[in-house]
Amino acid sequence: MTFVVVGGGPTGVELAGSIAELARHALTSDFRRIRPETAKIIMIEGGPRILSAFPDALAGYAQRALGRLGVRVMTDMPVESITADGLTAGGRFIPARTVLWGAGVAPTGAARLLGIEPGPGGRVPVGADLRVTGLENVYSLGDVAACMDEDGRPLPGLAQVAQQQGNYLGKALRSELTRGRSSAPFRFHNRGNAAIIGRHAAIFDFGRFRMKGYPAWMLWAIVHVVLLVNFAQRIRVSLQWLWRYLTYRRGARIITTPVVRRPV
Ligand SMILES: Cc1cc2nc3c(=O)[nH]c(=O)nc-3n(C[C@H](O)[C@H](O)[C@H](O)COP(=O)(O)OP(=O)(O)OC[C@H]3O[C@@H](n4cnc5c(N)ncnc54)[C@H](O)[C@@H]3O)c2cc1C
């Protein structure tokens, strides 16, 4: 039983870590004929190292943490093809029935819909006020928008970018409509990048300040609970997480034995 996760970004790292924890802890006593803890979990990364957006030291920690969970990380292996029997990466065939894609998403064809030339990465080019380049009164924000930072690099496709742009644009449009005033250009304030590897293992990069291991994992959990929409959700999720933390149980289960219905 081999699981291959393609892509060594935060999504791939989180996915590989979760599969490893499910296989080695949560599902160990759920099957009669298979032993989930013997599953092979392989992460394939096309670049020279995983988590390229993070500093070397944090990425190295994450790779070691994955190794402790039994995940084999293979770098410099760009994926060439995927079939029902496995995948070919870096000229090598790896047999696997389950291949999970964590190597990025492509933008929708919004630029084409607007009849304009796509910007970097096929996204919609926008100015510092989020107005679509070359169009009047059309704005674009979030993942689909190619918005540059002060150094001329495209902002990453992250929820915090999308949220800050949403807040900015709402206020900017209100200011323009009610007071006829244009706003200062949009500036992204990076609140930190995080990747979670598994239980007690995460990394946080705040620029000058970095965290890893248990404190980073705890901070990740607190941030996610605090950002939930209301108090009831925060309590519900906190209790669910506490239960799963104490019992290693997960909510989802697959029933593989067919149910035999006897006539009454
Ligand atoms: C697996 C994964 C993990 C991620 N983890 C993180 C993370 O930990 N932290 C983080 O900050 N970011 C994370 N992100 C990125 C984050 O989800 C995005 O940056 C964020 O959702 C962007 O918000 P958005 O509103 O621009 O786009 P979306 O959230 O994608 O919303 C776009 C919406 O538009 C709809 N839509 C698309 N095309 C059309 C159309 N033609 N007509 C009508 N509706 C349409 C879509 O169905 C969707 O509902 C992750 C992304 C992925 C894929």
The ligand as an SDF file (V2000), in Angstrom:
LIG
                    3D

 53 58  0  0  0  0  0  0  0  0999 V2000
   -5.2650   22.7570   -0.1840 C   0  0  0  0  0  0  0  0  0  0  0  0
   -5.0990   24.2300    0.1270 C   0  0  0  0  0  0  0  0  0  0  0  0
   -4.6440   24.6180    1.3840 C   0  0  0  0  0  0  0  0  0  0  0  0
   -4.4960   25.9750    1.6880 C   0  0  0  0  0  0  0  0  0  0  0  0
   -4.0350   26.3320    2.9300 N   0  0  0  0  0  0  0  0  0  0  0  0
   -3.8920   27.6290    3.2260 C   0  0  0  0  0  0  0  0  0  0  0  0
   -3.4300   28.0270    4.5130 C   0  0  0  0  0  0  0  0  0  0  0  0
   -3.1450   27.2000    5.3780 O   0  0  0  0  0  0  0  0  0  0  0  0
   -3.3010   29.3540    4.7670 N   0  0  0  0  0  0  0  0  0  0  0  0
   -3.6080   30.3000    3.8290 C   0  0  0  0  0  0  0  0  0  0  0  0
   -3.4820   31.5010    4.1130 O   0  0  0  0  0  0  0  0  0  0  0  0
   -4.0520   29.9580    2.6110 N   0  0  0  0  0  0  0  0  0  0  0  0
   -4.1990   28.6520    2.2840 C   0  0  0  0  0  0  0  0  0  0  0  0
   -4.6450   28.2910    1.0380 N   0  0  0  0  0  0  0  0  0  0  0  0
   -4.9500   29.3420    0.0720 C   0  0  0  0  0  0  0  0  0  0  0  0
   -6.3210   29.9430    0.3510 C   0  0  0  0  0  0  0  0  0  0  0  0
   -7.3050   28.9210    0.3580 O   0  0  0  0  0  0  0  0  0  0  0  0
   -6.6300   30.9540   -0.7380 C   0  0  0  0  0  0  0  0  0  0  0  0
   -5.5890   31.8940   -0.8150 O   0  0  0  0  0  0  0  0  0  0  0  0
   -7.9250   31.7040   -0.4690 C   0  0  0  0  0  0  0  0  0  0  0  0
   -9.0050   30.8050   -0.4000 O   0  0  0  0  0  0  0  0  0  0  0  0
   -8.1550   32.7280   -1.5920 C   0  0  0  0  0  0  0  0  0  0  0  0
   -9.4270   33.2780   -1.4650 O   0  0  0  0  0  0  0  0  0  0  0  0
  -10.2180   33.7470   -2.7650 P   0  0  0  0  0  0  0  0  0  0  0  0
  -11.4770   34.3310   -2.2430 O   0  0  0  0  0  0  0  0  0  0  0  0
   -9.3340   34.5680   -3.6170 O   0  0  0  0  0  0  0  0  0  0  0  0
  -10.4870   32.4320   -3.6120 O   0  0  0  0  0  0  0  0  0  0  0  0
  -11.3510   31.1400   -3.2160 P   0  0  0  0  0  0  0  0  0  0  0  0
  -11.3700   30.9050   -1.7460 O   0  0  0  0  0  0  0  0  0  0  0  0
  -10.8220   30.0510   -4.1100 O   0  0  0  0  0  0  0  0  0  0  0  0
  -12.8270   31.5370   -3.6420 O   0  0  0  0  0  0  0  0  0  0  0  0
  -13.1600   31.6940   -5.0070 C   0  0  0  0  0  0  0  0  0  0  0  0
  -14.6190   31.2980   -5.1500 C   0  0  0  0  0  0  0  0  0  0  0  0
  -15.0530   31.6800   -6.4420 O   0  0  0  0  0  0  0  0  0  0  0  0
  -15.7800   30.6130   -7.0270 C   0  0  0  0  0  0  0  0  0  0  0  0
  -15.6540   30.7260   -8.4870 N   0  0  0  0  0  0  0  0  0  0  0  0
  -14.5930   30.4160   -9.2610 C   0  0  0  0  0  0  0  0  0  0  0  0
  -14.8660   30.6580  -10.5600 N   0  0  0  0  0  0  0  0  0  0  0  0
  -16.1230   31.1450  -10.6090 C   0  0  0  0  0  0  0  0  0  0  0  0
  -16.9770   31.5830  -11.6660 C   0  0  0  0  0  0  0  0  0  0  0  0
  -16.5910   31.5670  -12.9480 N   0  0  0  0  0  0  0  0  0  0  0  0
  -18.2070   32.0230  -11.3280 N   0  0  0  0  0  0  0  0  0  0  0  0
  -18.6060   32.0410  -10.0300 C   0  0  0  0  0  0  0  0  0  0  0  0
  -17.8550   31.6460   -9.0040 N   0  0  0  0  0  0  0  0  0  0  0  0
  -16.6240   31.2000   -9.2810 C   0  0  0  0  0  0  0  0  0  0  0  0
  -15.1160   29.3620   -6.4690 C   0  0  0  0  0  0  0  0  0  0  0  0
  -15.9900   28.2550   -6.5360 O   0  0  0  0  0  0  0  0  0  0  0  0
  -14.8340   29.7940   -5.0280 C   0  0  0  0  0  0  0  0  0  0  0  0
  -15.9230   29.5590   -4.1750 O   0  0  0  0  0  0  0  0  0  0  0  0
   -4.8060   26.9460    0.7160 C   0  0  0  0  0  0  0  0  0  0  0  0
   -5.2670   26.5540   -0.5430 C   0  0  0  0  0  0  0  0  0  0  0  0
   -5.3960   25.2100   -0.8450 C   0  0  0  0  0  0  0  0  0  0  0  0
   -5.8890   24.7980   -2.2200 C   0  0  0  0  0  0  0  0  0  0  0  0
  1  2  1  0
  2  3  1  0
  2 52  2  0
  3  4  2  0
  4  5  1  0
  4 50  1  0
  5  6  2  0
  6  7  1  0
  6 13  1  0
  7  8  2  0
  7  9  1  0
  9 10  1  0
 10 11  2  0
 10 12  1  0
 12 13  2  0
 13 14  1  0
 14 15  1  0
 14 50  1  0
 15 16  1  0
 16 17  1  0
 16 18  1  0
 18 19  1  0
 18 20  1  0
 20 21  1  0
 20 22  1  0
 22 23  1  0
 23 24  1  0
 24 25  2  0
 24 26  1  0
 24 27  1  0
 27 28  1  0
 28 29  2  0
 28 30  1  0
 28 31  1  0
 31 32  1  0
 32 33  1  0
 33 34  1  0
 33 48  1  0
 34 35  1  0
 35 36  1  0
 35 46  1  0
 36 37  1  0
 36 45  1  0
 37 38  2  0
 38 39  1  0
 39 40  1  0
 39 45  2  0
 40 41  1  0
 40 42  2  0
 42 43  1  0
 43 44  2  0
 44 45  1  0
 46 47  1  0
 46 48  1  0
 48 49  1  0
 50 51  2  0
 51 52  1  0
 52 53  1  0
M  END
$$$$
